Amino acid sequence: VLAQTWDWNEHLEALSVILRVRRPNQPDFVMMTEPGIIGKIGVNEHGVCCALNFLDPPKRMSIYNQAYARALPIHVVLRAIIDSTSVESVRQRLLISQRPVMSGKSSHIMLCDERHVAQWEFAADQVCERFQPINNEFVLAHTNHYLADGVDSLPEDGDAQADSDSERDYSNSSTHQRLQRVNVLADELLFADDNDINDNDDEKRTRTIKLVKRILVDDQGHKPICRLFDTRDDSSGMVGTITALVMDAHSRTLHYTEGNPRHNA
């Protein structure tokens, strides 16, 4: 199961759509996207699922700008994933064979199928990967900052400033708080002692999807996992959670909310 909220400008809530595409020679898919965006968040008929986070830009902006000029746009990468037959095949085709054009981004993609899960962090001229077999004993979570060693973002709005990275205080950082909250909820809900270990696979998957939806609607904190519209300190205007999405690689289904999940779960 792969899931996320999607936060964006309030005006794009009404423009977001769910595409159900059937094709004779390429995988059918279901995808959430917006006008002009050819690839975004979804699942295809082979159970390949993909999710997206934009990250605070890496500090090495001059290198980032040089790499960006020759980079494959992130939404083209997402469309290539949704057009693939497995995580392993798209990894070989893009991350290994075409690695130079995979740089020049400040974003994160998580993708999975029934066999493997992968995380790709794009940081200027670097591509940091985590790739492993599916394991039901852990949860991989990500928000809007880099997790890879040696990669550091420019501080987001609300971060305390300091003279060195080691001195920076992340206690007021929305992205760090949300990641911590996701991990706490995952431990409390997904790995609770009262979860019935005798359930069959379908029952376990159904229960997992219900619990993941509870995580996505969480409203704890200053800027929580599920965020109502508020004004950012940049040109983005009123920003909040416009949808929540849960993808099931086994059943090839996409669960979504039409609008903020706190208003429409």
C-alpha positions as CSV (number, residue, x, y, z in Angstrom):
1,V,0.0,0.0,0.0
2,L,1.3,3.4,-1.0
3,A,-0.4,6.6,0.2
4,Q,0.0,10.4,0.5
5,T,-1.7,13.7,0.9
6,W,-1.3,16.3,-1.8
7,D,-1.1,20.0,-0.7
8,W,-1.4,22.7,-3.2
9,N,-3.0,26.0,-4.0
10,E,-6.8,26.2,-3.2
11,H,-7.6,27.1,-6.8
12,L,-6.2,23.8,-8.0
13,E,-8.5,21.8,-5.9
14,A,-11.3,22.2,-8.4
15,L,-8.9,21.5,-11.3
16,S,-7.5,18.2,-10.0
17,V,-8.9,15.2,-11.8
18,I,-8.8,11.4,-11.7
19,L,-7.8,9.9,-15.1
20,R,-8.8,6.3,-15.9
21,V,-6.9,5.4,-19.1
22,R,-7.2,2.2,-21.1
23,R,-4.7,1.5,-23.9
24,P,-4.2,-1.4,-26.3
25,N,-0.4,-1.6,-26.2
26,Q,0.6,0.0,-22.9
27,P,-0.5,-0.5,-19.3
28,D,-3.9,0.9,-18.3
29,F,-3.7,3.2,-15.3
30,V,-5.6,5.4,-12.8
31,M,-3.9,8.7,-11.9
32,M,-4.6,11.9,-10.1
33,T,-3.3,14.9,-12.1
34,E,-3.9,18.5,-13.0
35,P,-4.2,20.4,-16.4
36,G,-1.1,20.0,-18.5
37,I,0.6,17.4,-16.2
38,I,1.2,14.1,-18.1
39,G,2.3,12.1,-15.1
40,K,1.6,12.3,-11.4
41,I,0.3,10.0,-8.6
42,G,-1.4,6.7,-9.5
43,V,-1.3,3.0,-10.1
44,N,-1.3,0.9,-13.3
45,E,-2.7,-2.5,-14.3
46,H,0.6,-4.2,-13.2
47,G,0.3,-2.8,-9.7
48,V,3.1,-0.2,-10.2
49,C,2.2,2.7,-7.9
50,C,4.0,6.1,-7.6
51,A,3.8,9.0,-5.2
52,L,5.5,12.5,-5.3
53,N,6.9,15.0,-2.9
54,F,8.5,18.3,-3.8
55,L,11.5,19.0,-1.5
56,D,13.0,22.2,-0.3
57,P,15.8,22.9,-2.8
58,P,19.3,21.6,-2.0
59,K,21.9,24.1,-0.9
60,R,24.1,23.6,-3.9
61,M,21.9,25.8,-6.1
62,S,24.5,26.6,-8.8
63,I,25.0,22.9,-9.4
64,Y,21.2,22.4,-9.3
65,N,20.6,25.0,-11.9
66,Q,23.3,23.6,-14.2
67,A,21.8,20.1,-13.9
68,Y,18.3,21.3,-14.3
69,A,19.0,22.5,-17.9
70,R,19.6,19.0,-19.1
71,A,17.2,17.1,-16.7
72,L,14.2,15.0,-17.5
73,P,11.2,16.8,-16.0
74,I,9.8,15.1,-12.9
75,H,6.3,14.6,-14.4
76,V,7.9,12.9,-17.4
77,V,9.7,10.5,-15.0
78,L,6.3,9.8,-13.2
79,R,4.7,9.0,-16.5
80,A,7.5,6.6,-17.4
81,I,6.9,4.9,-14.1
82,I,3.1,4.6,-14.7
83,D,3.9,3.2,-18.1
84,S,6.2,0.5,-16.7
85,T,5.5,-3.2,-15.9
86,S,7.5,-3.3,-12.6
87,V,9.5,-1.2,-10.2
88,E,12.6,-3.2,-11.2
89,S,12.2,-2.6,-14.9
90,V,11.7,1.2,-14.6
91,R,14.6,1.4,-12.2
92,Q,16.8,-0.3,-14.8
93,R,15.5,1.9,-17.7
94,L,15.7,5.2,-15.9
95,L,17.8,5.3,-12.8
96,I,20.6,3.1,-14.2
97,S,20.6,3.5,-18.0
98,Q,19.6,7.2,-18.0
99,R,21.0,8.5,-14.7
100,P,22.5,11.8,-16.2
101,V,19.0,13.0,-17.1
102,M,17.6,12.0,-13.8
103,S,19.4,14.8,-11.9
104,G,18.5,18.5,-11.7
105,K,15.5,18.2,-9.5
106,S,14.5,18.9,-5.9
107,S,11.9,16.2,-5.4
108,H,11.2,12.7,-4.1
109,I,9.4,9.8,-5.7
110,M,8.3,6.7,-3.9
111,L,7.2,3.8,-6.0
112,C,6.2,0.2,-5.3
113,D,4.6,-2.9,-6.8
114,E,3.9,-6.3,-5.1
115,R,7.5,-7.2,-5.0
116,H,9.7,-4.1,-4.4
117,V,9.6,-0.6,-3.0
118,A,11.9,2.2,-4.0
119,Q,12.6,5.8,-2.9
120,W,14.4,8.2,-5.2
121,E,15.5,11.6,-3.9
122,F,16.7,14.1,-6.5
123,A,19.1,16.7,-5.2
124,A,20.9,18.9,-7.7
125,D,23.4,16.6,-9.5
126,Q,22.7,13.7,-7.1
127,V,20.2,10.9,-7.2
128,C,19.8,9.0,-3.9
129,E,18.0,5.7,-3.9
130,R,16.6,3.2,-1.5
131,F,15.5,0.0,-3.2
132,Q,14.4,-3.2,-1.4
133,P,11.9,-6.1,-1.4
134,I,8.5,-5.5,0.1
135,N,8.5,-6.2,3.9
136,N,5.3,-5.9,6.0
137,E,7.3,-5.3,9.1
138,F,8.2,-1.7,8.4
139,V,6.8,1.6,7.0
140,L,8.7,3.9,4.7
141,A,7.6,7.5,5.2
142,H,8.7,10.8,3.6
143,T,7.7,14.5,3.7
144,N,9.3,17.5,2.2
145,H,13.0,17.4,3.2
146,Y,15.9,15.2,2.3
147,L,16.6,12.0,4.3
148,A,19.7,10.9,2.5
149,D,23.1,11.4,4.2
150,G,25.1,14.3,3.0
151,V,22.1,16.2,1.4
152,D,20.8,19.2,3.1
153,S,18.0,21.5,2.0
154,L,17.8,25.3,2.2
155,P,15.8,26.0,5.4
156,E,12.0,26.1,4.9
157,D,9.8,28.8,6.2
158,G,9.6,28.4,10.0
159,D,13.0,26.8,10.4
160,A,15.2,28.5,12.9
161,Q,18.4,29.9,11.4
162,A,21.9,29.0,12.6
163,D,25.5,29.4,11.6
164,S,26.0,25.7,10.9
165,D,23.9,22.7,9.9
166,S,24.7,21.0,13.2
167,E,23.3,24.0,15.1
168,R,20.0,24.4,13.2
169,D,16.9,23.8,15.2
170,Y,14.3,21.7,13.3
171,S,11.7,21.8,16.2
172,N,9.5,24.4,14.3
173,S,9.9,22.7,10.9
174,S,6.6,21.6,9.4
175,T,8.2,18.8,7.3
176,H,10.2,17.4,10.2
177,Q,7.2,17.5,12.5
178,R,4.9,15.8,9.9
179,L,7.4,13.0,9.3
180,Q,7.7,12.4,13.1
181,R,3.9,12.3,13.4
182,V,3.5,9.8,10.6
183,N,6.0,7.5,12.2
184,V,4.3,7.8,15.6
185,L,0.9,7.0,14.1
186,A,2.3,4.1,12.0
187,D,3.6,2.5,15.2
188,E,0.4,3.1,17.1
189,L,-2.0,2.0,14.4
190,L,-0.3,-0.3,11.9
191,F,1.7,-2.3,14.4
192,A,-0.7,-2.3,17.3
193,D,-0.8,-5.4,19.4
194,D,-4.6,-5.8,18.9
195,N,-4.2,-6.3,15.1
196,D,-5.4,-9.8,14.4
197,I,-2.4,-11.9,13.2
198,N,-4.9,-14.6,12.1
199,D,-6.5,-12.4,9.4
200,N,-5.9,-13.6,5.8
201,D,-4.0,-11.4,3.4
202,D,-7.1,-9.6,2.0
203,E,-8.4,-8.8,5.5
204,K,-4.9,-7.5,6.5
205,R,-4.8,-5.3,3.4
206,T,-8.3,-4.0,4.0
207,R,-7.4,-3.1,7.6
208,T,-4.2,-1.5,6.6
209,I,-5.9,0.7,4.0
210,K,-8.4,1.9,6.7
211,L,-5.6,2.6,9.2
212,V,-3.6,4.5,6.5
213,K,-6.6,6.7,5.8
214,R,-6.8,7.6,9.5
215,I,-3.1,8.7,9.3
216,L,-3.8,10.9,6.2
217,V,-6.7,12.7,7.9
218,D,-4.6,13.5,11.1
219,D,-5.0,17.2,12.1
220,Q,-2.5,17.4,15.0
221,G,0.2,20.1,15.0
222,H,0.6,23.6,13.6
223,K,0.8,22.4,10.0
224,P,-0.5,18.9,10.2
225,I,-0.5,15.9,7.8
226,C,-4.0,17.0,6.7
227,R,-3.8,20.8,6.4
228,L,-6.6,23.3,6.0
229,F,-6.0,26.2,3.7
230,D,-3.8,28.9,5.1
231,T,-1.5,31.6,3.7
232,R,2.2,30.7,3.0
233,D,5.0,33.2,3.3
234,D,5.7,33.0,-0.5
235,S,3.7,33.6,-3.7
236,S,1.7,30.3,-3.5
237,G,-1.3,32.0,-1.9
238,M,-3.7,29.8,0.1
239,V,-2.3,26.3,0.4
240,G,-3.8,23.2,2.0
241,T,-4.5,19.5,1.4
242,I,-6.6,19.2,-1.7
243,T,-6.8,15.4,-1.7
244,A,-5.6,12.2,-0.1
245,L,-4.7,9.1,-2.0
246,V,-4.2,5.5,-1.2
247,M,-2.9,3.0,-3.8
248,D,-3.2,-0.8,-3.5
249,A,-0.6,-2.6,-5.6
250,H,-2.4,-5.9,-5.2
251,S,-5.9,-4.9,-6.3
252,R,-4.6,-2.2,-8.7
253,T,-7.0,0.4,-7.1
254,L,-6.7,4.0,-6.2
255,H,-8.7,5.4,-3.2
256,Y,-9.0,9.2,-3.2
257,T,-10.9,12.1,-1.6
258,E,-12.6,14.8,-3.6
259,G,-11.1,17.7,-1.7
260,N,-9.7,17.9,1.8
261,P,-10.1,14.5,3.5
262,R,-11.2,16.3,6.8
263,H,-14.2,17.5,4.8
264,N,-14.7,14.4,2.6
265,A,-13.2,11.2,4.0
